[in-house]
Amino acid sequence: MAKPFNDSERDAVYRAIYERRDMRHFVRDPVDPAVLQRLLDAAHHAPSVGFMQPWRIMRITEAGLRTALHATVESERIATADALGKRREEFMKLKVEGMLECAEVLVMALMDGRERHIFGRRTLPEMDLASVACAIQNLWLAARAEGLGMGWVSLFDVDTVRELLHMPNGARPVAILCLGHVDEFYSEPMLETERWASRMPLAECVFENRWPADGDAAK
């Protein structure tokens, strides 16, 4: 039988999971290159369906390109607010990204030519996207362990970002990631603090053997 981590090692893993936050407030101090390399390597060691490794990570180091990416995020932020109807003004008060303040901006993308990979994707082609999400989570947890904050920005026009980054046909961006030092981590998810939403009880998300009928308690 495989040996588990010792108590302190196990506690560190769970601490990273529970204290990870989607950060939007950063300080501009640079990230040590060796630390950044460790984080990228952690992302690259994520599980992937059929071992296809569909993630492509683009580090944005040109100030003008960062500004252009921020502009498409801002445009989509306003469009999202307009689509929310009664919650528009509430949404507009939220800080949804820290792209101009963070030390590093990374764009996580899906590779081109994914149609060649059939293993695990014949009936579930979206498993390439699930694999990229695993890489993002690896990066996120490693960043928390290093004392760095990370925020996932998903408000952007896909085609605009593709063009800005000269992505080949078939490749597409999945996330803009803000990475950097923070003064402190939020004590709870910011959207929970802002009363935008709250975490669902675990019992409402875990079922046994079958999907419960309406009104049934999760079992």
C-alpha positions as CSV (number, residue, x, y, z in Angstrom):
1,M,0.0,0.0,0.0
2,A,1.3,3.4,-0.9
3,K,2.6,5.5,1.9
4,P,0.7,8.8,2.6
5,F,2.4,12.2,3.2
6,N,3.4,12.9,6.8
7,D,1.1,15.1,8.8
8,S,2.9,18.4,8.0
9,E,3.2,17.6,4.3
10,R,-0.5,16.7,4.1
11,D,-1.5,19.8,6.1
12,A,0.5,22.0,3.7
13,V,-1.4,20.6,0.7
14,Y,-4.8,21.2,2.2
15,R,-3.7,24.6,3.4
16,A,-2.9,25.6,-0.2
17,I,-6.3,24.4,-1.3
18,Y,-8.3,26.1,1.3
19,E,-6.3,29.4,1.3
20,R,-6.1,29.8,-2.5
21,R,-7.9,32.9,-3.6
22,D,-8.8,34.5,-6.9
23,M,-6.8,37.7,-6.3
24,R,-7.5,41.1,-7.8
25,H,-5.2,43.3,-5.7
26,F,-1.4,43.2,-6.2
27,V,1.8,45.0,-5.5
28,R,4.1,45.5,-8.4
29,D,7.3,43.9,-7.0
30,P,8.8,41.5,-9.5
31,V,8.5,37.7,-9.2
32,D,11.8,36.0,-8.8
33,P,12.7,34.2,-12.1
34,A,13.5,31.0,-10.3
35,V,10.1,31.0,-8.6
36,L,8.3,31.8,-11.8
37,Q,10.1,28.8,-13.5
38,R,8.9,26.5,-10.6
39,L,5.3,27.7,-11.1
40,L,5.4,27.1,-14.8
41,D,6.9,23.7,-14.3
42,A,4.1,22.9,-11.8
43,A,1.5,23.8,-14.4
44,H,3.3,21.6,-17.0
45,H,3.1,18.7,-14.6
46,A,-0.7,18.7,-14.5
47,P,-2.7,15.6,-15.5
48,S,-4.0,15.6,-19.1
49,V,-6.4,13.3,-20.9
50,G,-4.4,10.9,-23.2
51,F,-1.3,12.8,-22.0
52,M,-2.0,15.3,-24.7
53,Q,-0.7,18.2,-22.7
54,P,-2.9,20.8,-24.6
55,W,-1.8,23.8,-22.6
56,R,0.3,26.6,-24.1
57,I,1.4,29.4,-21.7
58,M,2.3,32.8,-23.1
59,R,4.1,35.2,-20.8
60,I,3.2,38.9,-21.7
61,T,6.3,41.1,-21.2
62,E,5.5,43.9,-23.6
63,A,3.8,46.8,-21.8
64,G,1.8,47.8,-24.9
65,L,0.5,44.2,-25.3
66,R,-0.5,44.1,-21.7
67,T,-2.4,47.4,-22.2
68,A,-4.2,46.0,-25.3
69,L,-5.2,42.8,-23.5
70,H,-6.5,45.0,-20.6
71,A,-8.6,47.0,-23.1
72,T,-10.4,43.9,-24.4
73,V,-11.1,42.8,-20.8
74,E,-12.5,46.2,-20.0
75,S,-14.7,46.1,-23.1
76,E,-16.1,42.7,-22.1
77,R,-16.5,43.8,-18.5
78,I,-18.9,46.6,-19.7
79,A,-20.7,44.2,-22.0
80,T,-21.1,41.7,-19.2
81,A,-22.5,44.4,-16.9
82,D,-25.0,45.4,-19.6
83,A,-26.2,41.8,-19.9
84,L,-26.8,41.5,-16.2
85,G,-29.8,43.7,-16.1
86,K,-30.8,44.6,-12.6
87,R,-27.4,43.6,-11.2
88,R,-25.4,45.9,-13.6
89,E,-24.4,48.5,-11.1
90,E,-23.6,45.9,-8.5
91,F,-21.3,44.2,-10.9
92,M,-19.6,47.4,-12.0
93,K,-18.5,48.0,-8.4
94,L,-16.6,44.7,-8.3
95,K,-12.9,44.7,-9.0
96,V,-12.7,41.8,-11.5
97,E,-9.0,41.9,-12.5
98,G,-5.5,43.3,-11.5
99,M,-3.9,43.2,-14.9
100,L,-2.2,46.6,-14.7
101,E,-0.9,46.1,-11.1
102,C,0.3,42.5,-11.1
103,A,4.0,41.6,-11.7
104,E,3.2,39.0,-14.4
105,V,0.4,38.4,-17.0
106,L,0.2,34.9,-18.4
107,V,-2.2,33.8,-21.1
108,M,-3.2,30.1,-20.8
109,A,-4.3,28.7,-24.2
110,L,-5.4,25.6,-25.9
111,M,-3.0,24.2,-28.5
112,D,-3.8,23.9,-32.2
113,G,-4.2,20.5,-33.9
114,R,-6.2,19.0,-31.0
115,E,-8.4,17.0,-33.4
116,R,-5.5,14.6,-33.8
117,H,-5.8,13.5,-30.2
118,I,-8.6,10.9,-29.9
119,F,-7.6,9.1,-26.7
120,G,-10.1,10.1,-24.1
121,R,-11.7,12.7,-26.3
122,R,-13.8,10.7,-28.8
123,T,-17.0,11.2,-27.0
124,L,-15.8,14.1,-24.7
125,P,-13.8,16.4,-26.9
126,E,-14.0,19.1,-24.2
127,M,-11.5,17.1,-22.1
128,D,-8.7,19.2,-23.6
129,L,-10.2,22.2,-21.9
130,A,-10.5,20.2,-18.6
131,S,-6.8,19.4,-18.9
132,V,-5.9,23.0,-19.3
133,A,-8.0,23.8,-16.2
134,C,-5.9,21.3,-14.3
135,A,-2.7,23.1,-15.3
136,I,-4.2,26.4,-14.2
137,Q,-5.1,24.9,-10.8
138,N,-1.6,23.4,-10.4
139,L,-0.2,26.9,-11.0
140,W,-2.6,28.5,-8.7
141,L,-1.9,26.2,-5.8
142,A,1.9,26.4,-6.3
143,A,1.6,30.2,-6.4
144,R,-0.2,30.1,-3.0
145,A,2.5,27.9,-1.6
146,E,5.1,30.4,-2.8
147,G,3.2,33.3,-1.1
148,L,2.1,34.7,-4.5
149,G,-1.4,35.7,-5.5
150,M,-3.1,34.7,-8.8
151,G,-6.3,35.8,-10.4
152,W,-8.1,34.2,-13.3
153,V,-9.6,36.6,-15.8
154,S,-12.2,35.2,-18.2
155,L,-13.8,38.5,-19.4
156,F,-12.4,38.9,-22.9
157,D,-13.2,38.5,-26.6
158,V,-11.6,35.2,-27.7
159,D,-10.9,36.3,-31.3
160,T,-9.4,39.6,-30.2
161,V,-7.0,37.9,-27.9
162,R,-6.2,35.3,-30.6
163,E,-5.3,38.1,-33.0
164,L,-3.3,40.1,-30.5
165,L,-1.1,37.0,-29.7
166,H,-0.9,35.8,-33.3
167,M,-2.3,32.4,-32.3
168,P,-2.5,29.8,-35.2
169,N,-5.8,28.5,-36.5
170,G,-7.4,26.1,-34.0
171,A,-5.6,27.5,-30.9
172,R,-7.6,29.7,-28.5
173,P,-7.1,31.5,-25.2
174,V,-8.7,30.1,-22.1
175,A,-7.6,32.4,-19.4
176,I,-5.6,35.6,-18.7
177,L,-3.8,35.0,-15.4
178,C,-2.6,37.8,-13.1
179,L,0.3,36.7,-11.0
180,G,2.3,38.5,-8.4
181,H,2.9,39.6,-4.8
182,V,0.0,40.7,-2.6
183,D,-0.1,42.5,0.7
184,E,-2.4,39.8,2.1
185,F,-4.7,37.1,0.9
186,Y,-8.5,37.5,1.2
187,S,-9.9,35.8,4.3
188,E,-12.6,34.4,2.0
189,P,-13.4,34.5,-1.7
190,M,-13.9,38.2,-2.7
191,L,-17.2,37.5,-4.4
192,E,-18.4,36.0,-1.1
193,T,-17.2,39.1,0.8
194,E,-19.0,41.3,-1.7
195,R,-22.2,39.2,-1.3
196,W,-22.3,38.4,-5.0
197,A,-22.5,34.7,-4.2
198,S,-21.7,32.1,-1.5
199,R,-20.3,28.7,-1.5
200,M,-22.8,25.9,-1.9
201,P,-23.0,23.3,0.9
202,L,-21.0,20.2,-0.1
203,A,-24.1,18.0,0.4
204,E,-25.8,19.8,-2.5
205,C,-23.0,18.8,-4.8
206,V,-22.4,15.2,-3.9
207,F,-24.8,12.4,-5.0
208,E,-24.6,8.7,-4.6
209,N,-25.6,6.3,-7.4
210,R,-28.1,8.5,-9.1
211,W,-29.0,12.1,-9.6
212,P,-31.6,12.9,-6.9
213,A,-35.2,13.8,-7.9
214,D,-36.2,17.4,-7.3
215,G,-36.5,17.9,-3.6
216,D,-34.5,14.9,-2.6
217,A,-31.6,15.4,-0.2
218,A,-28.2,14.6,-1.6
219,K,-27.2,11.1,-0.5
